[in-house]
């Protein structure tokens, strides 16, 4: 499968750099010297759920089966990031952590970042416990200006609703919207609302062609997300 993706992207098998996901908010800077980590050379690190680079031809690679892929492109500084954000990563604000690492490494300004929230489990499919729900209530309270940001989403019709949690089918259960939670985190971190694209494709609703941990009860493979920059000589940055 990696060889198939390499062919589709026009890169080599040894150009991929793999994550080492354990639901952290750890983000690692990688470059050409890391190419092939996890495939043609030892991974060499652990507990890494996000990758960033400013080097063309390095294919950032992360893996999913209901969790949320977050894609970042700094169109000014020519840097990218790709992060895995399950509920644990989301409640710890993985989107913000990725942007902070890009700022540290490349002087990224969130206002220059284009971001996408990729296919993952939707609110209707994602039931969580009271314990998890309480952590998201606390996260929402701790985000500066959260009510105003949610009002902005509603006013601009950027998302169908403004409730990260809604009551579940049973008492003490809730339906969690990871897409909206990540959208709030990214907007609060300074990315303009017009720069954020949100999926409407649920992994759990589409088990016929997307792997879902919940739909398969753990009997599944992995989805993968890939992001890279092409050389400027090959293509314009904003078009490839």
C-alpha positions as CSV (number, residue, x, y, z in Angstrom):
1,X,0.0,0.0,0.0
2,X,2.8,2.4,0.7
3,X,4.2,1.7,-2.7
4,X,0.8,2.4,-4.3
5,X,0.6,5.7,-2.4
6,X,4.2,6.5,-3.4
7,X,3.3,5.9,-7.1
8,X,0.2,8.1,-6.8
9,X,2.2,11.0,-5.2
10,X,5.2,10.6,-7.5
11,X,7.6,9.9,-4.6
12,X,9.8,7.1,-3.5
13,X,9.0,4.4,-1.0
14,X,11.7,5.8,1.2
15,X,10.2,9.3,1.3
16,X,7.6,8.6,4.0
17,X,8.1,9.6,7.6
18,X,5.8,7.7,10.0
19,X,4.3,8.8,13.3
20,X,4.4,6.8,16.6
21,X,0.9,7.5,17.9
22,X,-0.1,7.0,21.5
23,X,-2.8,9.7,21.9
24,X,-0.3,12.4,23.0
25,X,0.1,16.0,21.9
26,X,3.7,15.5,21.1
27,X,4.7,17.0,17.7
28,X,8.1,16.3,16.1
29,X,10.0,18.2,13.5
30,X,11.2,16.0,10.7
31,X,13.3,16.5,7.6
32,X,15.1,14.7,4.8
33,X,17.3,12.9,7.2
34,X,14.1,11.2,8.7
35,X,12.9,10.0,5.3
36,X,12.0,6.3,5.5
37,X,11.6,6.2,9.3
38,X,9.3,3.3,10.0
39,X,9.7,1.7,6.6
40,X,13.3,1.5,5.4
41,X,15.0,2.6,8.6
42,X,14.2,2.3,12.3
43,X,11.6,4.7,13.6
44,X,13.9,5.9,16.3
45,X,11.3,7.7,18.4
46,X,8.1,7.0,20.3
47,X,5.0,8.9,21.5
48,X,4.7,11.2,18.5
49,X,1.2,12.1,17.3
50,X,2.1,15.0,15.1
51,X,4.8,15.8,12.5
52,X,5.9,19.1,10.9
53,X,8.4,19.9,8.2
54,X,9.5,22.7,5.9
55,X,11.4,20.4,3.5
56,X,9.9,19.5,0.2
57,X,9.5,15.8,-0.7
58,X,9.2,14.5,2.9
59,X,5.8,12.7,3.2
60,X,4.3,13.2,6.6
61,X,2.3,10.0,7.5
62,X,-0.3,9.5,10.3
63,X,-2.9,6.7,10.9
64,X,-6.5,6.5,11.9
65,X,-9.6,4.3,12.4
66,X,-12.1,6.9,13.8
67,X,-9.8,9.6,15.2
68,X,-9.4,13.0,13.5
69,X,-6.6,13.9,11.0
70,X,-5.6,17.5,11.1
71,X,-3.8,19.0,8.1
72,X,-1.8,22.3,8.3
73,X,-0.3,24.3,5.5
74,X,1.6,27.6,6.2
75,X,1.4,29.3,2.8
76,X,3.7,32.1,3.8
77,X,6.6,30.3,5.5
78,X,6.2,27.2,3.3
79,X,5.8,24.6,6.2
80,X,3.3,21.9,6.8
81,X,2.0,19.8,9.7
82,X,-0.1,16.6,10.1
83,X,-1.5,15.5,13.4
84,X,-3.6,12.7,14.9
85,X,-6.3,13.9,17.2
86,X,-8.5,11.4,19.0
87,X,-10.7,12.5,21.9
88,X,-7.6,12.6,24.2
89,X,-5.7,14.7,21.7
90,X,-8.6,16.9,21.0
91,X,-9.4,17.6,24.7
92,X,-5.7,18.5,25.2
93,X,-5.9,20.7,22.1
94,X,-3.7,18.9,19.6
95,X,-4.5,21.5,17.0
96,X,-3.0,24.3,19.1
97,X,0.0,22.1,20.0
98,X,0.8,21.6,16.3
99,X,0.5,25.3,15.6
100,X,2.8,26.1,18.5
101,X,5.4,23.7,17.2
102,X,5.2,25.3,13.8
103,X,5.6,28.7,15.3
104,X,8.6,27.5,17.3
105,X,10.3,25.9,14.3
106,X,9.2,28.1,11.4
107,X,7.8,31.3,12.9
108,X,4.4,30.3,11.6
109,X,1.6,32.9,12.1
110,X,-1.8,31.1,12.5
111,X,-3.3,33.7,10.2
112,X,-1.3,32.3,7.3
113,X,-2.3,28.7,7.9
114,X,-4.8,26.8,5.9
115,X,-6.2,23.8,7.8
116,X,-8.4,20.8,7.2
117,X,-10.2,18.5,9.6
118,X,-10.3,15.1,7.8
119,X,-12.7,12.1,7.7
120,X,-13.4,10.6,11.2
121,X,-16.2,9.6,13.4
122,X,-19.3,11.9,13.5
123,X,-21.3,13.1,16.5
124,X,-24.2,10.7,15.8
125,X,-21.9,7.7,15.9
126,X,-19.6,8.7,18.8
127,X,-21.1,7.9,22.2
128,X,-19.0,8.8,25.2
129,X,-19.2,8.5,29.0
130,X,-19.9,11.2,31.5
131,X,-16.2,11.2,32.4
132,X,-15.2,12.1,28.9
133,X,-18.0,14.6,28.5
134,X,-16.9,16.4,31.6
135,X,-13.4,16.8,30.2
136,X,-14.8,18.5,27.1
137,X,-17.0,20.8,29.1
138,X,-13.9,21.8,31.0
139,X,-11.9,22.3,27.7
140,X,-14.7,24.5,26.3
141,X,-14.7,26.6,29.5
142,X,-10.9,27.0,29.4
143,X,-10.7,28.2,25.8
144,X,-10.6,32.0,25.9
145,X,-13.6,33.6,24.3
146,X,-15.3,30.2,23.6
147,X,-18.9,31.5,23.6
148,X,-18.0,34.3,21.2
149,X,-16.2,31.9,18.9
150,X,-19.1,29.5,18.8
151,X,-21.4,32.5,18.1
152,X,-19.1,33.4,15.2
153,X,-19.5,29.9,13.8
154,X,-23.3,30.2,14.0
155,X,-23.4,33.7,12.5
156,X,-21.3,32.7,9.6
157,X,-23.0,29.3,9.2
158,X,-19.7,27.7,9.3
159,X,-21.0,24.5,10.9
160,X,-24.5,23.0,11.3
161,X,-24.6,23.5,15.1
162,X,-22.7,24.8,18.1
163,X,-23.0,21.9,20.6
164,X,-19.9,19.8,21.1
165,X,-22.0,17.5,23.3
166,X,-25.6,16.4,23.1
167,X,-27.4,13.9,25.4
168,X,-27.1,10.3,24.3
169,X,-29.7,7.6,24.1
170,X,-29.0,6.5,27.7
171,X,-28.6,8.5,30.9
172,X,-25.0,9.4,31.5
173,X,-24.1,9.0,27.9
174,X,-23.4,11.8,25.4
175,X,-22.7,12.2,21.7
176,X,-19.4,13.9,21.1
177,X,-18.7,16.1,18.0
178,X,-14.9,15.9,17.5
179,X,-15.2,17.9,14.3
180,X,-16.7,20.9,16.1
181,X,-14.3,20.5,19.0
182,X,-11.3,20.6,16.7
183,X,-12.8,23.5,14.8
184,X,-13.2,25.5,18.0
185,X,-9.6,24.7,19.0
186,X,-8.2,25.7,15.7
187,X,-10.2,29.0,15.5
188,X,-9.2,29.8,19.1
189,X,-5.6,29.2,18.2
190,X,-5.8,32.0,15.6
191,X,-6.6,30.3,12.2
192,X,-9.2,32.4,10.3
193,X,-12.5,30.6,10.0
194,X,-12.3,31.0,6.2
195,X,-9.0,29.0,6.3
196,X,-10.5,25.9,7.9
197,X,-12.2,23.1,6.0
198,X,-14.3,20.5,7.9
199,X,-15.2,17.1,6.6
200,X,-18.7,15.7,6.4
201,X,-17.5,12.1,5.9
202,X,-17.8,9.7,8.9
203,X,-15.7,6.7,9.1
204,X,-18.3,4.8,11.2
205,X,-21.1,5.6,8.8
206,X,-19.1,4.3,5.8
207,X,-17.5,1.0,6.9
208,X,-17.8,-0.3,3.4
209,X,-14.8,1.7,2.3
210,X,-13.3,3.4,5.4
211,X,-11.9,1.6,8.5
212,X,-13.8,2.3,11.7
213,X,-12.8,0.9,15.1
214,X,-16.3,1.3,16.4
215,X,-18.1,-0.1,13.4
216,X,-15.9,-3.2,13.3
217,X,-15.5,-3.6,17.1
218,X,-11.8,-3.4,16.7
219,X,-11.5,-5.8,13.8
220,X,-10.1,-3.5,11.2
221,X,-7.0,-2.1,9.4
222,X,-5.8,1.5,9.4
223,X,-6.6,4.6,7.3
224,X,-3.6,6.8,6.6
225,X,-3.2,10.5,6.0
226,X,-0.4,11.9,4.0
227,X,0.9,15.5,3.4
228,X,3.9,16.8,1.7
229,X,5.3,19.8,-0.1
230,X,6.5,19.6,-3.7
231,X,9.7,21.4,-4.8
232,X,9.0,24.9,-6.0
233,X,10.6,24.1,-9.3
234,X,8.0,21.3,-9.8
235,X,4.8,23.1,-8.8
236,X,3.5,26.3,-7.2
237,X,3.1,25.9,-3.4
238,X,-0.5,26.9,-3.3
239,X,-1.5,24.6,-6.2
240,X,0.0,21.2,-5.2
